[in-house]
């Protein structure tokens, strides 16, 4: 593939990637800061003349990745794990390395790239098939690089970052910070389905061998004097949204609240929820799954119209029921299909939303009765929020505070929002605190507020 074709491939798919990850994070200073570091690193690379672009994505998922031709992305969820600017530079350098080495165009990863570019909610919302309905939650498959490619990107990233003055040990330190994020994910695994969202460590596997290699590589480079303090980096994180954003809605206990669209619903006990920009998925240990998404009025003027289209497209004979949910018109359809090769029942509810479009709820189960009952229970919990009610729900945000005499991790954790699960695990990941960390009065640290 020529360089111009490579650039065009990245440009053609930029908007789709941004949409999959909740849009660009709306903080011009933060975006400019990341872009400046990235531009300096790119100038130190072998392909400095590519039209490099660096985008901060509005997603709590911890990830960074690149498209061919110089399009690089990093999520706010990953930014909060780094302890200083040098760690950020190391990961950006690593991603630049993937581009300069043309890893995405390697024959082995080309098929995965094709998956990345065509995956998403689109196919699932345009067809009534069980397989597609079951795959609604993003489906985003990021490039899975080989071990050799990861090693090469590490080597290149260390070369680029040290060339502009950062410590050669920054990549090792970044990997350590990412380990803290993995420990948080493990601590929360009983409350959330951690396997549902792609993270940096799943698309860039972390091994002790890799940490050892980056440490050995660092020893071959001179140590530079550029100072990158936590305080300077933290200034860019103050006030950053942590976790779900208002535009994507919040999970709070057994509730999902969308303050921007002004609605809420309850999901049944025993179900774990995963929130993505494309959809909300709930699932229990028996494999029963509910999926909620929103379709614009351009795709479906009413819920009845949408289900009629699904019925006609899939040659279904099942009737469409019409009803109301807390005053909103609703259409409902139940059908049979297969999911992962096994028979399944799919119950679909489509609620007409006041300003146009529909709220689409699907429930998939081996049991016809369970699919219908769980769908009806979820639909009946729907509630429209008044502007005043919606305004009471605030996102979590990062706040930089100062340790006081007598502070302990447990004591600080008690000051975090009550709805935040396992607050100590969040504090440890955000601050890279371990059992050996001494909390010194006067030291700055990251905490979480609801504002």
C-alpha positions in Angstrom: 0.0 0.0 0.0 1.3 3.4 -0.9 1.8 6.1 1.7 -1.1 8.2 0.2 -3.4 5.2 0.4 -2.3 4.6 4.0 -3.1 8.2 4.9 -6.5 8.0 3.1 -7.4 4.8 5.0 -6.9 6.6 8.3 -8.7 9.7 7.2 -11.7 7.7 5.9 -12.2 6.0 9.3 -11.3 8.8 11.7 -14.9 9.9 12.4 -16.2 6.4 12.9 -13.5 5.7 15.5 -14.2 9.0 17.3 -17.9 8.2 17.4 -17.3 4.7 18.8 -15.4 6.2 21.7 -17.9 8.8 22.7 -16.5 11.7 20.7 -13.5 14.0 21.3 -13.1 15.0 24.9 -14.1 18.6 25.2 -11.1 20.2 26.8 -9.1 22.3 24.2 -6.2 22.8 26.6 -5.8 19.1 27.3 -6.1 18.2 23.6 -3.5 20.9 22.7 -1.2 19.6 25.4 -1.3 16.0 24.2 -1.0 17.1 20.5 2.1 19.1 21.3 3.9 16.2 23.0 2.8 13.9 20.1 4.0 16.3 17.5 7.5 16.6 19.1 7.7 12.8 19.2 6.6 12.4 15.6 9.3 14.8 14.5 11.9 12.5 16.1 10.5 9.5 14.1 11.4 8.2 10.7 8.1 9.4 9.2 8.0 13.0 10.4 6.2 14.3 7.3 3.0 12.2 7.9 0.0 14.4 8.7 0.0 13.4 12.4 -3.1 14.0 14.4 -3.6 13.3 18.1 -7.0 13.0 19.6 -8.2 12.7 23.3 -11.3 10.5 23.3 -14.2 11.0 25.7 -14.1 7.4 27.0 -13.4 5.9 30.5 -11.9 2.8 28.7 -8.2 2.7 29.2 -6.7 2.6 25.8 -4.4 4.2 23.2 -4.2 3.1 19.5 -3.4 4.3 16.0 -4.8 4.1 12.5 -2.6 4.0 9.5 -1.3 7.3 8.2 -0.7 9.0 11.5 -4.1 9.2 13.3 -3.4 8.5 17.1 -6.0 8.3 19.8 -5.8 8.2 23.6 -8.7 8.0 26.0 -9.2 10.1 29.1 -9.5 6.8 31.0 -5.8 6.1 30.2 -4.6 9.6 30.8 -5.6 9.4 34.5 -3.4 6.4 35.1 -0.2 8.1 34.1 1.8 9.6 36.9 3.6 12.2 34.9 4.2 13.6 31.4 7.0 11.2 30.6 4.7 8.2 30.9 2.3 9.8 28.5 5.1 10.5 26.1 6.3 6.9 26.3 2.9 5.5 25.3 2.4 8.1 22.5 5.9 7.2 21.2 4.9 3.5 21.3 1.8 4.2 19.2 3.9 6.3 16.8 6.2 3.3 16.5 3.3 1.1 15.3 2.6 3.7 12.6 6.2 4.2 11.5 6.7 0.5 11.3 3.5 0.1 9.3 2.3 -2.7 11.7 -1.4 -2.2 10.9 -0.7 -2.9 7.2 1.2 -6.1 7.9 -0.5 -9.1 6.3 -1.1 -10.7 9.7 -3.1 -7.7 11.1 -4.8 -6.6 7.9 -7.9 -8.7 8.6 -8.2 -7.4 12.1 -7.9 -3.9 10.8 -10.8 -4.6 8.5 -12.8 -5.8 11.5 -12.0 -2.5 13.3 -13.2 -0.4 10.4 -16.5 -2.2 9.8 -17.5 -3.1 13.4 -19.9 -1.2 15.6 -23.6 -0.7 16.2 -24.6 0.0 12.7 -25.0 -3.6 11.5 -26.9 -4.7 14.6 -29.4 -1.9 14.5 -30.2 -2.4 10.8 -31.1 -6.1 11.1 -33.3 -8.2 13.3 -31.1 -11.3 13.2 -30.3 -12.7 16.6 -26.6 -12.8 16.0 -26.5 -9.1 15.1 -28.9 -8.1 17.9 -26.6 -9.8 20.4 -23.5 -8.0 19.1 -24.9 -4.5 19.5 -22.5 -3.3 22.2 -19.8 -1.5 20.2 -18.1 -4.7 18.9 -15.0 -2.6 18.5 -12.1 -4.9 17.7 -8.8 -3.1 18.0 -5.6 -4.3 16.4 -4.0 -7.2 18.2 -0.3 -6.9 17.5 2.2 -9.7 17.6 4.9 -9.9 20.3 7.6 -8.9 17.8 5.5 -5.9 16.8 5.0 -4.9 20.4 8.7 -5.2 21.1 9.6 -3.1 18.0 7.1 -0.4 19.0 8.6 -0.3 22.5 12.1 0.1 21.0 10.9 2.9 18.7 8.9 4.6 21.4 11.9 4.7 23.8 14.1 6.0 21.0 11.7 8.8 20.1 11.0 9.8 23.7 14.6 9.9 24.8 15.5 11.8 21.6 13.4 14.7 22.9 14.6 14.5 26.5 12.4 12.1 28.4 13.8 9.4 30.7 14.4 6.1 28.9 12.7 4.4 31.8 9.4 6.2 31.1 8.0 3.2 29.2 8.7 0.8 32.0 7.1 3.3 34.4 4.1 3.6 32.2 3.6 -0.1 32.1 3.8 -0.2 35.9 1.0 2.5 36.0 -1.0 0.4 33.6 -0.6 -2.6 36.0 -2.3 -0.5 38.7 -5.2 0.1 36.2 -5.4 -3.7 35.7 -5.5 -4.2 39.4 -8.4 -1.8 39.7 -10.2 -3.6 36.9 -9.7 -6.9 38.8 -11.0 -5.4 42.0 -14.1 -4.2 40.2 -14.6 -7.4 38.2 -17.3 -8.7 40.6 -19.4 -5.5 39.9 -18.7 -5.0 36.2 -18.0 -7.2 33.2 -14.4 -6.2 32.6 -14.1 -8.3 29.4 -16.7 -6.2 27.5 -14.4 -3.2 26.8 -11.1 -3.2 25.0 -8.3 -1.8 27.2 -4.7 -1.1 26.5 -3.4 -4.2 28.2 -5.8 -6.4 26.2 -4.7 -4.9 22.8 -1.1 -4.5 24.0 -0.5 -7.5 26.2 1.6 -6.8 29.3 4.1 -9.4 30.4 6.9 -9.4 32.9 9.1 -10.2 30.0 8.0 -7.0 28.3 8.7 -5.0 31.4 12.1 -6.6 31.7 12.9 -5.8 28.0 11.9 -2.2 28.3 14.1 -1.9 31.5 17.0 -3.4 29.6 16.4 -1.1 26.6 16.4 1.9 28.9 19.8 1.0 30.2 21.2 1.4 26.7 20.1 5.0 26.5 21.5 8.0 28.3 19.4 9.4 31.2 18.1 12.9 30.4 17.6 15.8 32.8 14.1 16.8 31.7 12.0 17.0 34.9 8.4 15.8 34.5 6.7 16.2 37.9 3.4 14.7 39.0 2.2 18.2 40.0 2.7 19.6 36.5 0.9 16.7 34.9 -1.9 16.7 37.5 -2.7 20.3 36.5 -4.0 19.0 33.2 -6.2 16.4 35.0 -7.9 18.7 37.5 -11.7 18.6 36.8 -11.5 15.8 34.2 -14.5 13.6 34.0 -13.8 10.2 35.6 -15.9 7.2 34.5 -19.0 7.7 32.5 -19.8 11.1 31.1 -23.3 12.8 31.2 -23.6 12.5 27.4 -23.3 8.7 27.7 -25.2 8.3 31.0 -24.2 6.9 34.4 -24.5 3.6 36.1 -25.2 4.1 39.7 -25.9 0.9 41.7 -28.8 -0.8 39.8 -29.8 2.3 38.0 -28.8 3.8 34.7 -29.4 7.5 34.5 -29.0 9.6 31.4 -29.1 13.3 32.6 -28.7 14.7 29.0 -31.6 12.7 27.5 -33.4 13.0 30.9 -34.4 9.4 31.6 -33.5 6.6 34.0 -34.3 2.9 34.3 -33.5 0.1 36.8 -31.8 -3.1 35.7 -32.7 -6.3 37.6 -30.7 -7.6 40.6 -28.1 -10.1 39.6 -27.2 -8.3 36.4 -24.0 -6.5 35.7 -24.0 -3.4 33.5 -21.5 -2.2 30.9 -21.9 1.3 29.4 -20.4 2.2 26.1 -21.2 5.1 23.7 -23.1 2.7 21.4 -25.2 0.9 24.0 -25.8 -0.3 27.5 -25.5 -4.0 28.1 -26.7 -5.9 31.1 -26.0 -9.6 31.7 -26.4 -12.2 34.4 -24.3 -15.3 35.1 -26.8 -17.5 33.2 -26.1 -15.7 29.9 -29.4 -13.7 29.9 -28.6 -10.4 28.2 -30.3 -7.0 27.8 -29.1 -4.3 25.4 -30.3 -0.7 25.3 -29.5 1.8 22.5 -30.9 4.9 20.9 -31.9 5.3 17.3 -32.3 8.7 15.7 -35.6 9.6 14.0 -33.9 9.4 10.7 -33.4 5.7 11.2 -36.8 5.0 12.7 -39.6 7.6 13.1 -41.5 5.4 15.6 -40.9 2.1 17.4 -43.7 0.5 15.5 -42.1 1.5 12.2 -38.8 0.1 13.2 -40.1 -3.3 14.3 -42.2 -3.5 11.2 -39.0 -3.0 9.2 -37.3 -5.7 11.2 -40.2 -8.0 10.8 -40.4 -7.6 7.0 -36.6 -7.8 6.5 -36.4 -11.1 8.4 -39.7 -12.6 7.1 -41.1 -12.9 10.6 -44.8 -13.8 11.2 -44.8 -12.8 14.9 -47.2 -10.1 15.8 -46.1 -6.6 17.0 -47.8 -5.5 20.3 -48.5 -1.9 21.0 -48.7 -0.5 24.5 -47.5 2.5 26.6 -44.7 2.7 29.1 -45.2 5.5 31.7 -47.1 7.5 29.1 -44.7 6.8 26.1 -45.9 4.8 23.1 -44.1 1.5 22.8 -44.1 -1.4 20.3 -42.9 -4.9 21.2 -41.9 -8.0 19.2 -40.7 -11.4 20.3 -39.0 -13.9 18.0 -36.7 -16.9 17.9 -33.2 -17.2 16.5 -29.7 -18.4 17.3 -26.9 -16.7 19.2 -23.4 -18.3 19.0 -25.0 -21.3 17.4 -27.5 -21.9 20.1 -31.3 -21.3 20.0 -32.4 -18.1 21.7 -35.5 -16.0 22.3 -35.2 -12.3 21.5 -37.7 -9.9 23.0 -37.6 -6.3 21.6 -39.2 -3.2 22.9 -39.1 0.2 21.0 -40.2 3.3 22.9 -41.0 6.5 21.1 -39.0 9.3 22.5 -40.5 12.8 22.9 -38.1 14.7 20.6 -38.0 12.0 18.0 -36.1 8.7 17.7 -36.6 5.6 19.7 -35.2 3.9 22.8 -34.5 0.3 21.7 -34.4 -2.4 24.3 -33.6 -6.0 23.5 -33.5 -9.0 25.8 -31.9 -12.3 24.8 -32.4 -15.5 26.6 -32.6 -19.3 26.1 -36.0 -19.0 27.7 -38.9 -17.3 25.9 -40.6 -16.6 29.2 -37.4 -15.1 30.7 -36.8 -12.9 27.7 -40.3 -11.4 27.8 -40.4 -11.0 31.6 -37.1 -9.3 31.9 -37.8 -7.0 29.0 -41.2 -6.0 30.5 -39.6 -5.4 33.9 -36.9 -3.2 32.4 -39.4 -1.3 30.3 -41.8 -0.7 33.2 -38.9 1.0 35.2 -38.4 3.7 32.6 -38.9 7.1 33.9 -38.7 10.5 32.3 -36.6 13.0 34.4 -37.6 16.6 34.9 -34.9 19.2 34.2 -34.6 19.7 37.9 -34.2 16.0 38.6 -31.7 15.6 35.7 -29.6 18.4 37.1 -29.1 16.6 40.4 -27.1 13.9 38.7 -23.4 14.9 38.3 -20.4 13.0 36.9 -17.4 11.9 38.8 -14.4 14.2 38.3 -10.7 14.1 39.2 -9.7 16.6 41.9 -6.2 17.3 43.1 -6.1 17.5 46.9 -3.4 17.7 49.5 -2.6 15.1 52.2 -3.2 16.1 55.8 -1.6 14.8 58.9 -3.2 11.5 59.9 -4.7 10.8 56.4 -4.9 7.1 55.5 -6.1 5.5 52.3 -9.1 4.1 54.1 -10.0 7.5 55.6 -9.7 9.3 52.3 -11.8 6.6 50.6 -14.7 7.4 53.0 -14.8 10.9 51.6 -15.4 9.7 48.0 -18.9 9.6 46.5 -21.0 6.9 48.2 -22.1 5.5 44.9 -18.5 4.7 43.8 -17.8 1.1 44.2 -14.5 0.0 45.9 -13.2 3.6 46.5 -9.9 2.4 47.9 -9.1 0.5 44.7 -9.7 3.7 42.7 -7.4 5.8 44.9 -4.6 3.2 44.6 -4.9 3.1 40.8 -5.1 6.9 40.4 -2.1 7.5 42.6 0.0 4.4 42.0 -0.3 3.7 45.8 0.9 0.4 47.0 1.2 -1.3 50.4 4.7 0.3 50.7 3.5 3.9 49.9 4.0 6.4 52.7 1.4 9.1 52.8 3.3 12.3 53.6 1.4 15.4 54.7 1.6 18.2 52.1 1.8 15.8 49.2 -0.7 16.2 46.4 -2.9 13.3 45.4 -5.8 12.5 43.1 -9.2 12.0 44.5 -12.7 11.8 43.0 -15.6 14.2 43.5 -19.1 14.3 42.2 -19.6 17.7 40.5 
